[in-house]
Amino acid sequence: MAQRPDVALPQWHGKAILLVDLDAFFASVEQLDHPQWRGKPVIVGGDPKKRGVVSTASYEARVYGVHSAMPSSTAQRLCPYAIWTSGRYGRYREMSNKVMTILHDETPFMQQVSVDEAFLDVTPTKHNNEHPVIIAQRIKRRVAELGITCSIGVGVSKSVAKIASDADKPDGLTVIYPGREADYLAPLPLRAMSGIGESAERRLMQLGLRNLGDVASASETMLTSVFGKNAHTMRMRCLGRDEDPVMQDDTVKSVSNEMSFAESISTRGDIERAIATMAAKVCRRLRKNGLKARTFALKIRYEDLRIRSAQIRLDAPSDDEFEVTDSVLPLVDQLWSNGMLVRLVGVAATGFDDEHEQPVQERLFALDPPNEGGEHHAHVDPRHAELIAATDRIRDRFGERAVNFGRENATLDAATGSGSKNPEDYRKR
């Protein structure tokens, strides 16, 4: 069972992993910066009238059933008197960086998994045998001094720490001591474990497995039928014995940006303007991280929610948004024809010219197998470099929307206003 840290601390033997989770992070920062909002339901998300989505809801809003990823229109019906804000992601990144600095002070073995979550390995050693719970308590105090709260799970593995961090929110500290993890996990529902999604849950239930203890004791054949080659890994997780290390991997595999529209777009001109806007954002992020990419993909979500993508490979790596836009536009013919309604457009970059670069991983979308591909030989106008450098300087000084081309303004004005969980370069400090 979980043990509260306000009693005498038993000796800790073996590995010690913390999962630090900032409570309702975006909404908490808004309440910090707007004292008049404290104690009231606050929702950070897109416009309810424009197909927006909830990014974060304060705990006061969650009482009404509001949660992340919920359509904003649904959230408004559930909590009609909530305070709404579209979000200030630069401010959230700033606060996240302060928290991550605190965590780095405690240990170099830190793996940031999102803007508001990080694993830490604080296993006692011969040279540093401070109790893991003492470290967790100190982290909580230091985060509280910033004006926000966090919940921390302490266990012998990442999966145990993650589940423990969700056990007592907000502002909780749940400790699962070594040797108690299997008993703690056994009665928990299947979906409590990372790696068990809706489909796996349904198949496990069909096999008569109802909780994590059932999975831990199931036959190898049964688990293989559900998890395939990951059967052993899932068993170890359900026993609390997984040995996935805490390690930071910032190697970028894809940089992308996508935008949903308040009203589906239906003309080629609208789609091309959206592509130009997304290509500009992707290339801006490539330049900020010192990267160029060879392969660019176009993603489209239709009115019926189907998603298709296609990609093209350039003859040389690029971070030039004009070249990239010109290269991606022909892909429209593979994915769209007159009369099709489009809800979302995205552009992604892969195939970086320096595999040893380790910048932040931006918001990603999984690339479907391309419908067609090929090399593209674009003409690079040297005047682009001067224009791009000038706009970068202005945006660096005054913000991302300080200067936009006309096509970008039209597209941004048509967007839902929803923000992603990790909309910015949150690991760069």
Secondary structure, DSSP 8 states (H G I E B T S, - for coil): --B-TTS------S--EEEEEETTHHHHHHHHH-GGGTTS-EEEES-GGGT-BEEEE-HHHHTTT--TT-BHHHHHHH-TT-EEE---HHHHHHHHHHHHHHHHHH-S-EEEEETTEEEEE----SS----HHHHHHHHHHHHHTTT--EEEEEESSHHHHHHHHTSS-SS-EEE--TT-HHHHHTTSBGGGSTT--HHHHHHHHHTT--BHHHHHHS-HHHHHHHHGGGHHHHHHHHHT------------S-EEEEEEEEEEE-SHHHHHHHHHHHHHHHHHHHHHTT--EEEEEEEEEETTS-EEEEEEEEEEEE--HHHHHHHHGGGHHHH--TT--EEEEEEEEEEES-TT--------------SS--EE-----HHHHHHHHHHHHHHHHH-TTSS--HHHHHHHHTB-----SS-S-TT--
